């Protein structure tokens, strides 16, 4: 007799939990300055005359100005 419920692989569940923990660690560590970066990036956008298409550049410039750059260990390979 077949069950209607899909079977779960224990290692897949463990991998997902590990990935969630890593994401939470990065989010918690950076959440205090995310708002500051967002506001500064918006100011940069306004200073540029509200020109669309350069949002990433604005965000990266804001991070540099505030002194916060993404930590190297946060990159997923």
C-alpha positions as a Markdown table, in Angstrom:
| # | Residue | x | y | z |
|---|---|---|---|---|
| 1 | Unk | 0.0 | 0.0 | 0.0 |
| 2 | Unk | 1.4 | 3.4 | -1.0 |
| 3 | Unk | 1.2 | 6.4 | 1.2 |
| 4 | Unk | 0.0 | 9.7 | -0.1 |
| 5 | Unk | 2.6 | 11.6 | 1.9 |
| 6 | Unk | 6.0 | 12.2 | 0.1 |
| 7 | Unk | 8.9 | 10.6 | 1.9 |
| 8 | Unk | 11.6 | 13.0 | 3.2 |
| 9 | Unk | 15.3 | 12.4 | 3.0 |
| 10 | Unk | 16.9 | 13.0 | 6.4 |
| 11 | Unk | 20.0 | 14.5 | 4.9 |
| 12 | Unk | 18.0 | 16.9 | 2.7 |
| 13 | Unk | 16.2 | 18.1 | 5.8 |
| 14 | Unk | 19.4 | 18.6 | 7.7 |
| 15 | Unk | 20.9 | 20.5 | 4.7 |
| 16 | Unk | 17.9 | 22.8 | 4.6 |
| 17 | Unk | 18.2 | 23.5 | 8.4 |
| 18 | Unk | 21.9 | 24.3 | 8.0 |
| 19 | Unk | 21.2 | 26.7 | 5.2 |
| 20 | Unk | 18.5 | 28.4 | 7.2 |
| 21 | Unk | 20.8 | 28.8 | 10.2 |
| 22 | Unk | 23.5 | 30.4 | 8.0 |
| 23 | Unk | 21.0 | 32.8 | 6.4 |
| 24 | Unk | 19.7 | 33.8 | 9.9 |
| 25 | Unk | 23.2 | 34.4 | 11.1 |
| 26 | Unk | 23.9 | 36.8 | 8.2 |
| 27 | Unk | 20.6 | 38.5 | 8.5 |
| 28 | Unk | 20.9 | 39.1 | 12.2 |
| 29 | Unk | 24.4 | 40.4 | 11.9 |
| 30 | Unk | 23.5 | 42.9 | 9.2 |
| 31 | Unk | 19.9 | 43.9 | 9.9 |
| 32 | Unk | 20.9 | 46.9 | 12.0 |
| 33 | Unk | 22.6 | 48.6 | 9.1 |
| 34 | Unk | 20.4 | 47.5 | 6.3 |
| 35 | Unk | 18.0 | 50.3 | 7.0 |
| 36 | Unk | 20.9 | 52.8 | 7.0 |
| 37 | Unk | 22.2 | 51.5 | 3.7 |
| 38 | Unk | 18.7 | 51.6 | 2.2 |
| 39 | Unk | 18.1 | 55.2 | 3.2 |
| 40 | Unk | 21.6 | 56.3 | 2.0 |
| 41 | Unk | 21.1 | 54.4 | -1.3 |
| 42 | Unk | 17.8 | 56.3 | -1.8 |
| 43 | Unk | 19.5 | 59.6 | -1.1 |
| 44 | Unk | 22.1 | 58.8 | -3.7 |
| 45 | Unk | 19.3 | 57.9 | -6.2 |
| 46 | Unk | 17.6 | 61.3 | -5.5 |
| 47 | Unk | 21.0 | 63.1 | -5.8 |
| 48 | Unk | 21.5 | 61.5 | -9.2 |
| 49 | Unk | 18.2 | 63.0 | -10.4 |
| 50 | Unk | 16.1 | 59.8 | -9.9 |
| 51 | Unk | 17.7 | 58.0 | -12.9 |
| 52 | Unk | 16.5 | 54.4 | -13.0 |
| 53 | Unk | 18.8 | 51.4 | -13.6 |
| 54 | Unk | 21.6 | 52.1 | -11.2 |
| 55 | Unk | 20.1 | 50.7 | -8.0 |
| 56 | Unk | 23.0 | 48.2 | -7.4 |
| 57 | Unk | 25.6 | 51.0 | -7.8 |
| 58 | Unk | 23.6 | 53.2 | -5.4 |
| 59 | Unk | 23.5 | 50.3 | -2.8 |
| 60 | Unk | 27.2 | 49.5 | -3.1 |
| 61 | Unk | 28.1 | 53.2 | -2.8 |
| 62 | Unk | 25.9 | 53.5 | 0.3 |
| 63 | Unk | 27.6 | 50.5 | 1.8 |
| 64 | Unk | 31.1 | 51.9 | 1.2 |
| 65 | Unk | 30.1 | 55.3 | 2.6 |
| 66 | Unk | 28.6 | 53.8 | 5.7 |
| 67 | Unk | 31.6 | 51.5 | 6.1 |
| 68 | Unk | 29.8 | 48.2 | 5.7 |
| 69 | Unk | 30.6 | 45.8 | 3.0 |
| 70 | Unk | 29.4 | 42.2 | 2.8 |
| 71 | Unk | 31.7 | 39.8 | 4.8 |
| 72 | Unk | 33.6 | 37.3 | 2.7 |
| 73 | Unk | 32.3 | 34.4 | 4.7 |
| 74 | Unk | 28.7 | 35.3 | 3.7 |
| 75 | Unk | 29.3 | 34.4 | 0.1 |
| 76 | Unk | 27.8 | 31.1 | -0.9 |
| 77 | Unk | 29.8 | 29.1 | -3.5 |
